[in-house]
Amino acid sequence: MDAITENLDAFWSGFLTSLGICLWAMVGSLFLGTVLAGCRVSPVPPLRAFGTWWVTTFRNTPLTVVLFFFAFGLPAIGINASFYFFGVSGLVVYTSAFVCEAIRSGINSVSAGQAEAARSIGLTFGQSLTLVVLPQALRTVVPPLGSVIIAMFKNSAVVGAFGVGGDLFSTGATLTSAQGYANLPVITGVAIGYLAITLPAGAILQVIERRVAISR
């Protein structure tokens, strides 16, 4: 295991970069997915159509294709940014479709009487959604939403293959190809790094799920 002990700094740096990708992608996909879920249940037909198109398109497109488009397609049409930005953006766009459907299922689980009561006191659709329906819906979607987030954390490894650099994936590739370390110990170090992200995240989500269940 010399490959790990001799390169702890590189693994630590890769861990921090991968953690940053995960956190940015989580925040972005939760925000965008929530907005898309609102579009999916909106009374405005164009918004419903847009939400349906988004979910249908990105749920049925492989992540590698989405990342390839962001990393190489956008620069080809004159949109330039860092590979880090493109990688996080592609992961957000892809994951938001799954977040949207998880949240929409929670919205549909809320009694229609809640929205009707909100409208009866003069709340608009946006107000009833954000103040009445969503707070109840989010309690019911913690388990499926947690599964989506954990899957996104694991999918962040694919981002490293598109030139982001400095993350756990690219750190492992550098150690095996450029520095000649054996594959097995390097892959073990990379796996430990991702487990250090996903296991605590899973534990936190379980705590949130228990607390939400009690309050509900």
Buried (B, 14 or more C-beta within 10 A) or exposed (E): EEBBEEBEEBBEBBBBBBBBBBBBBBEBBBEBBBBBBBBBBBEEEEBBEBBBEBBEEBEEBEBBEBBBBBBEBBEEEEEEEEBBBBBBBBBBBBBBBBBBBBBBBBBBEBEEEBBEEBBEEEBEBEEBBBEBBBEBBBBBBBBBBBBBBBEBBEBBBBBBBBBBBBBBBBBBBBBBEEEEBEEEBBBBBBEEBBEBBBEEBBEEBEEBBEEBEEEE
